[in-house]
Amino acid sequence: MKYKNALIVTMLSLTSFGCATIVNDANIPITFSFSDGSEGSCNFNNKRGMWSSQIPGTVMIRRSDDALIYNCKSNDGRNVVGRVESEMEGEKLGASVLFLDLGITDAITDMHRTYQANVVIPMRKDG
């Protein structure tokens, strides 16, 4: 009986804490600003969705394994296009691989991926 209870507790623990899918939110906040301090607006996209925001500002972006593309325009008409690379949250994926699902669930949902929290978008002064 003790063995059976220990097995049940162990399986519940591994299921609850084994992968980033359970502990990570689908969206993460990213704060954007222009390097010259100007204001404007940006459109963002990755394979999981599209978002628009005023800059400076914070946007809730869906996690993805591909780069976050931005297309921005300052209030005075200057444009900038670029990308923010996706990064892997290694320790959470590692737990998933060791314990339960070999990382398959996280690879499908991209819940183990993240972007840097603060992004300064380079804005040229001369446009």
N, CA and C of each residue as an Amber inpcrd file, in Angstrom:
protein
   381
   0.8280000  -1.1950000   0.0000000   0.0000000   0.0000000   0.0000000
   0.8720000   1.2600000   0.0000000   1.9480000   1.2500000   0.8010000
   2.8450000   2.4140000   0.8330000   3.4860000   2.6350000  -0.5310000
   3.8460000   1.5190000  -1.1870000   4.4650000   1.6280000  -2.5090000
   3.4880000   2.2640000  -3.4980000   2.2310000   1.8490000  -3.4520000
   1.2190000   2.3800000  -4.3550000   0.9980000   3.8760000  -4.1170000
   0.9250000   4.2980000  -2.8500000   0.7500000   5.7210000  -2.5280000
   1.9540000   6.5400000  -2.9730000   3.1480000   6.0060000  -2.7440000
   4.3630000   6.7040000  -3.1490000   4.4040000   6.8660000  -4.6690000
   3.9720000   5.8260000  -5.3800000   3.9540000   5.8830000  -6.8350000
   2.9620000   6.9380000  -7.3290000   1.7940000   7.0000000  -6.7230000
   0.7870000   7.9890000  -7.1130000   1.2910000   9.4010000  -6.8520000
   1.8830000   9.6510000  -5.6950000   2.4150000  10.9820000  -5.3670000
   3.5220000  11.3570000  -6.3390000   4.3930000  10.4200000  -6.6460000
   5.4870000  10.6840000  -7.5840000   4.9430000  11.0280000  -8.9670000
   3.9950000  10.2720000  -9.4600000   3.4300000  10.5400000 -10.7880000
   2.7280000  11.8960000 -10.8300000   1.9870000  12.2400000  -9.7790000
   1.3380000  13.5450000  -9.7380000   2.3580000  14.6720000  -9.7250000
   3.4320000  14.4990000  -8.9950000   4.4840000  15.5240000  -8.9350000
   5.1320000  15.7120000 -10.2890000   5.4420000  14.6200000 -10.9470000
   6.0820000  14.7100000 -12.2550000   5.1470000  15.3160000 -13.2880000
   3.8990000  14.9830000 -13.2210000   2.9300000  15.5300000 -14.1590000
   2.7360000  17.0200000 -13.9260000   2.7110000  17.4510000 -12.6930000
   2.4520000  18.8470000 -12.3650000   3.6460000  19.7470000 -12.6300000
   4.8380000  19.2420000 -12.4430000   6.0070000  20.1010000 -12.5300000
   6.9410000  19.7360000 -13.6620000   6.5530000  18.8300000 -14.5170000
   7.4630000  18.2790000 -15.4990000   7.6790000  19.0900000 -16.7420000
   6.7850000  20.0160000 -17.0560000   6.9910000  20.6950000 -18.3330000
   6.5440000  22.1430000 -18.2730000   7.0820000  22.9140000 -19.1770000
   6.7930000  24.3430000 -19.2270000   5.3480000  24.6090000 -19.6150000
   4.7070000  23.6740000 -20.2830000   3.3290000  23.8670000 -20.6920000
   2.4350000  24.1610000 -19.5020000   2.7070000  23.5250000 -18.3980000
   1.8780000  23.6930000 -17.2140000   2.2350000  24.9580000 -16.4600000
   3.4880000  25.3450000 -16.4280000   3.9110000  26.4600000 -15.5850000
   4.0610000  27.7870000 -16.3230000   4.0910000  27.7880000 -17.6250000
   4.2730000  29.0310000 -18.3790000   2.9590000  29.5180000 -18.9630000
   2.7730000  30.8370000 -18.9380000   1.6430000  31.4350000 -19.6340000
   1.9350000  31.4410000 -21.1310000   0.8890000  31.4100000 -21.9230000
   1.0620000  31.4230000 -23.3740000   1.6400000  32.7480000 -23.8560000
   1.2600000  33.8560000 -23.2000000   1.7170000  35.1940000 -23.5970000
   2.6940000  35.7460000 -22.5720000   3.6550000  36.5050000 -23.0530000
   4.6270000  37.1450000 -22.1640000   4.6540000  38.6480000 -22.4280000
   4.8510000  39.4460000 -21.3740000   4.9230000  40.8990000 -21.5790000
   6.3070000  41.3090000 -22.0870000   6.3220000  42.1280000 -23.1080000
   7.5810000  42.6710000 -23.6310000   7.4290000  44.1800000 -23.7030000
   8.3900000  44.8920000 -23.1390000   8.3750000  46.3490000 -23.1480000
   9.2650000  46.8410000 -24.2860000   8.7040000  47.7040000 -25.1230000
   9.4160000  48.2410000 -26.2850000   9.6000000  49.7410000 -26.1390000
  10.7440000  50.2280000 -26.6260000  11.0020000  51.6670000 -26.7150000
  11.9310000  51.9020000 -27.9020000  11.9450000  53.1410000 -28.3910000
  12.8590000  53.5040000 -29.4600000  14.1600000  54.0200000 -28.8470000
  15.2720000  53.7610000 -29.5160000  16.5900000  54.1210000 -28.9850000
  16.7780000  55.6210000 -28.8180000  16.0830000  56.4320000 -29.5990000
  16.2550000  57.8880000 -29.4980000  15.2210000  58.5290000 -28.5770000
  14.3860000  57.7100000 -27.9290000  13.3920000  58.2400000 -27.0010000
  12.1260000  58.7470000 -27.6540000  12.0340000  58.6260000 -28.9650000
  10.8390000  59.1210000 -29.6530000   9.6500000  58.1950000 -29.4050000
   8.4850000  58.6520000 -29.8490000   7.2600000  57.8660000 -29.7170000
   6.7730000  57.4800000 -31.0960000   5.9130000  56.4590000 -31.1470000
   5.3670000  56.0070000 -32.4160000   4.4920000  54.7980000 -32.2230000
   4.4360000  53.9580000 -33.2380000   3.6390000  52.7440000 -33.1620000
   4.3550000  51.6230000 -33.8990000   4.0160000  50.3860000 -33.5020000
   4.6260000  49.2180000 -34.1360000   3.5860000  48.1350000 -34.3600000
   3.8170000  47.3680000 -35.4140000   3.0930000  46.1250000 -35.6550000
   4.0800000  44.9930000 -35.4220000   3.6400000  43.9720000 -34.7080000
   4.4830000  42.8280000 -34.3720000   3.8110000  41.5710000 -34.9080000
   4.6340000  40.5850000 -35.3170000   4.0590000  39.2970000 -35.6850000
   5.0680000  38.1800000 -35.5470000   4.5450000  37.0030000 -35.2540000
   5.2660000  35.7450000 -35.3320000   4.2510000  34.7290000 -35.8380000
   4.6190000  33.4730000 -35.9190000   3.6810000  32.5090000 -36.4970000
   2.4520000  32.2800000 -35.6240000   2.4700000  32.7740000 -34.3860000
   1.3550000  32.5890000 -33.4620000   0.3600000  33.7520000 -33.4500000
   0.6950000  34.8900000 -34.0770000  -0.2560000  35.9890000 -34.0700000
   0.3280000  37.3120000 -34.5280000  -0.5360000  38.3540000 -34.4560000
  -0.1620000  39.7170000 -34.8270000  -0.6670000  40.6650000 -33.7510000
   0.1300000  41.7020000 -33.4490000  -0.2000000  42.6740000 -32.4160000
   0.2150000  44.0580000 -32.8760000  -0.4440000  45.0780000 -32.3420000
  -0.0820000  46.4760000 -32.5980000  -0.0040000  47.1850000 -31.2680000
   0.8750000  48.1920000 -31.1840000   1.0100000  48.9240000 -29.9280000
   1.6430000  50.2800000 -30.1760000   1.3430000  51.2000000 -29.2740000
   2.0490000  52.4710000 -29.2260000   3.3990000  52.2360000 -28.5480000
   4.3980000  52.9950000 -28.9710000   5.7470000  52.8810000 -28.4210000
   6.1160000  54.2230000 -27.8120000   6.6430000  54.2940000 -26.6090000
   6.9890000  53.1620000 -25.7490000   5.7380000  52.5070000 -25.1720000
   5.8610000  51.2290000 -24.8650000   4.7460000  50.4890000 -24.2990000
   5.0850000  49.0360000 -24.0790000   4.1660000  48.3400000 -23.4230000
   4.3150000  46.9210000 -23.1400000   3.2220000  46.1590000 -23.8710000
   3.6270000  45.0710000 -24.5260000   2.7170000  44.2670000 -25.3290000
   2.7620000  42.8270000 -24.8280000   1.6010000  42.1860000 -24.7470000
   1.5460000  40.7580000 -24.4230000   1.6870000  39.9940000 -25.7440000
   2.8010000  39.2670000 -25.8780000   3.1300000  38.5610000 -27.1110000
   3.0580000  37.0620000 -26.8680000   2.5220000  36.3300000 -27.8130000
   2.4180000  34.8740000 -27.7200000   3.7910000  34.2660000 -27.9280000
   4.1530000  33.3370000 -27.0660000   5.4350000  32.6190000 -27.1950000
   5.4970000  31.8990000 -28.5390000   6.6940000  31.8410000 -29.1190000
   6.8770000  31.1510000 -30.3900000   8.3400000  30.7870000 -30.5560000
   8.5950000  29.8040000 -31.3920000   9.9830000  29.4270000 -31.6420000
  10.5940000  30.2220000 -32.7880000   9.8200000  31.0660000 -33.4290000
  10.3930000  31.8950000 -34.4910000  10.5720000  33.3260000 -33.9990000
  11.2720000  34.1040000 -34.7670000  11.5680000  35.4900000 -34.3910000
  10.2940000  36.3250000 -34.3700000  10.2880000  37.3290000 -33.5000000
   9.2070000  38.3100000 -33.4560000   9.6070000  39.4440000 -34.3920000
   8.8320000  39.6460000 -35.4240000   9.1220000  40.6770000 -36.4280000
   8.4060000  41.9640000 -36.0250000   9.1160000  43.0860000 -36.1080000
   8.4650000  44.3690000 -35.8400000   8.6100000  45.2960000 -37.0490000
   7.5790000  46.0890000 -37.2600000   7.5440000  47.1030000 -38.3190000
   6.9990000  48.3570000 -37.6480000   7.8740000  49.3550000 -37.4580000
   7.5210000  50.5120000 -36.6380000   7.6240000  51.8150000 -37.4220000
   6.8610000  52.7870000 -36.9190000   6.9080000  54.1220000 -37.4910000
   6.8610000  55.1240000 -36.3450000   7.8250000  56.0310000 -36.3350000
   7.8380000  57.0740000 -35.3050000   6.7860000  58.1250000 -35.6500000
   6.4170000  58.9250000 -34.6770000   5.4050000  59.9660000 -34.9070000
   5.8420000  60.9860000 -35.9520000   7.1750000  61.1270000 -36.1520000
   7.6550000  62.0750000 -37.1630000   7.9160000  61.4110000 -38.5280000
   7.4580000  60.1600000 -38.7000000   7.4880000  59.5180000 -40.0080000
   8.6410000  58.5840000 -40.3050000   9.5740000  58.3960000 -39.3980000
  10.6900000  57.4760000 -39.6470000  10.2320000  56.0310000 -39.4590000
  10.7290000  55.1310000 -40.3140000  10.3650000  53.7130000 -40.2600000
  11.5510000  52.8550000 -39.8550000  11.2470000  51.7460000 -39.2030000
  12.2700000  50.7620000 -38.8710000  11.6110000  49.3850000 -38.8540000
  12.3260000  48.4110000 -39.4140000  11.8690000  47.0230000 -39.4400000
  12.9810000  46.1780000 -38.8460000  12.6190000  45.1880000 -38.0530000
  13.6300000  44.3300000 -37.4510000  13.0070000  43.1100000 -36.8140000
  13.7980000  42.4320000 -35.9970000  13.3470000  41.1910000 -35.3820000
  13.9560000  40.9950000 -34.0140000  13.2400000  40.2900000 -33.1750000
  13.7110000  39.8860000 -31.8510000  13.7430000  38.3620000 -31.8700000
  14.9110000  37.7870000 -31.6510000  15.0480000  36.3350000 -31.7250000
  14.4010000  35.6460000 -30.5170000  13.8210000  34.5110000 -30.7570000
  13.2360000  33.6820000 -29.7100000  14.3610000  32.9320000 -28.9820000
  14.1810000  32.7510000 -27.6890000  15.1650000  32.0390000 -26.8720000
  14.4810000  30.8760000 -26.1680000  15.2730000  29.8670000 -25.7860000
  14.7310000  28.7140000 -25.0990000  14.9340000  28.8340000 -23.5960000
  13.8960000  28.5120000 -22.8360000  14.0120000  28.4320000 -21.3970000
  14.4730000  27.0210000 -21.0590000  15.7840000  26.8300000 -20.9930000
  16.3920000  25.5070000 -20.9210000  16.0050000  24.6530000 -19.7430000
  15.9700000  25.1940000 -18.5460000  15.7230000  24.3540000 -17.3880000
  14.3150000  23.7800000 -17.3860000  13.3420000  24.5090000 -17.8960000
  11.9760000  23.9920000 -17.9100000  11.8350000  22.8930000 -18.9480000
  12.4770000  23.0570000 -20.1070000  12.4370000  22.0060000 -21.1010000
  13.1850000  20.7860000 -20.5930000  14.2970000  21.0110000 -19.8870000
  15.0710000  19.9060000 -19.3340000  14.2480000  19.0610000 -18.3980000
  13.4570000  19.6730000 -17.5500000  12.5970000  18.9270000 -16.6300000
  11.5850000  18.1070000 -17.4150000  11.0540000  18.6820000 -18.4810000
  10.0800000  17.9790000 -19.3080000  10.7160000  16.7500000 -19.9590000
  11.9240000  16.9020000 -20.4530000  12.6040000  15.7960000 -21.1090000
  12.8960000  14.6890000 -20.1130000  13.3500000  15.0470000 -18.9150000
  13.7010000  14.0460000 -17.9230000  12.4940000  13.3220000 -17.3570000
  11.4070000  14.0260000 -17.1470000  10.3430000  13.4520000 -16.3550000
   9.2040000  12.8160000 -17.1290000   8.6510000  13.4790000 -18.1090000
   7.3770000  12.9640000 -18.5740000   7.2330000  12.8170000 -20.0720000
   7.3030000  13.8990000 -20.7870000   6.8630000  13.8450000 -22.1830000
   7.9740000  14.0420000 -23.2020000   9.2090000  13.9640000 -22.7860000
  10.3620000  14.1130000 -23.6750000  10.3770000  15.4440000 -24.4080000
   9.6460000  16.4300000 -23.8690000   9.6360000  17.7570000 -24.4700000
   8.7020000  17.8960000 -25.6530000   7.9590000  16.8530000 -25.9850000
   7.1040000  16.8810000 -27.1700000   6.0090000  17.9280000 -27.0320000
   5.3430000  17.9620000 -25.8730000   4.2670000  18.9290000 -25.6740000
   4.7820000  20.3460000 -25.8110000   5.9280000  20.6550000 -25.2030000
   6.4840000  21.9950000 -25.2720000   6.9210000  22.3510000 -26.6840000
   7.4270000  21.3840000 -27.4210000   7.8580000  21.6530000 -28.7900000
   6.6630000  22.0120000 -29.6700000   5.5220000  21.4320000 -29.4000000
   4.3240000  21.7260000 -30.1890000   3.7350000  23.0800000 -29.8120000
   3.6890000  23.3820000 -28.5160000   3.0350000  24.6030000 -28.0450000
   3.9690000  25.7980000 -27.9380000   5.2690000  25.5860000 -28.0170000
   6.2920000  26.6360000 -27.8730000   6.2970000  27.2640000 -26.4760000
   5.7450000  26.5960000 -25.4740000   5.6790000  27.1530000 -24.1290000
   7.0620000  27.2340000 -23.4710000   8.0510000  26.5920000 -24.0120000
   9.4060000  26.6490000 -23.4820000  10.2180000  27.7920000 -24.1030000
   9.6040000  28.5560000 -24.9990000  10.2920000  29.6520000 -25.6820000
   9.9550000  30.9810000 -25.0290000  10.8200000  31.9490000 -25.2150000
  10.5800000  33.2830000 -24.6710000  11.3040000  34.3120000 -25.5360000
  10.9950000  35.5620000 -25.3050000  11.7100000  36.6860000 -25.9150000
  12.2660000  37.5210000 -24.7820000  13.2940000  38.3060000 -25.0450000
  13.8140000  39.1870000 -24.0010000  12.7040000  40.1270000 -23.5470000
  12.7390000  40.5120000 -22.2690000  11.6430000  41.2710000 -21.6560000
  11.6260000  42.7420000 -22.0540000  12.7870000  43.3290000 -22.3270000
  12.8860000  44.7490000 -22.6870000  13.6310000  44.8670000 -24.0150000
  12.9820000  45.4840000 -24.9830000  13.5840000  45.6230000 -26.3020000
  13.6940000  47.0980000 -26.6540000  14.9040000  47.5160000 -26.9820000
  15.1200000  48.8780000 -27.4680000  15.2890000  48.7840000 -28.9810000
  14.3470000  49.3570000 -29.6840000  14.3410000  49.3080000 -31.1410000
  15.2140000  50.4520000 -31.6700000  16.2410000  50.1020000 -32.4500000
  17.1260000  51.1570000 -32.9730000  16.4120000  52.0590000 -33.9770000
  16.3510000  53.3320000 -33.6620000  15.6810000  54.3090000 -34.5420000
  16.7380000  55.3200000 -34.9880000  16.9910000  55.3600000 -36.2930000
  17.9710000  56.3070000 -36.8230000  17.4410000  57.7220000 -36.7160000
  18.3140000  58.6420000 -36.4050000  17.9150000  60.0420000 -36.2650000
  17.5590000  60.6930000 -37.5850000  18.2160000  60.2170000 -38.6640000
  17.9760000  60.8360000 -39.9660000  16.8780000  60.1410000 -40.7730000
  16.3070000  59.0670000 -40.2110000  15.1800000  58.3940000 -40.8730000
  15.6410000  57.4840000 -41.9570000
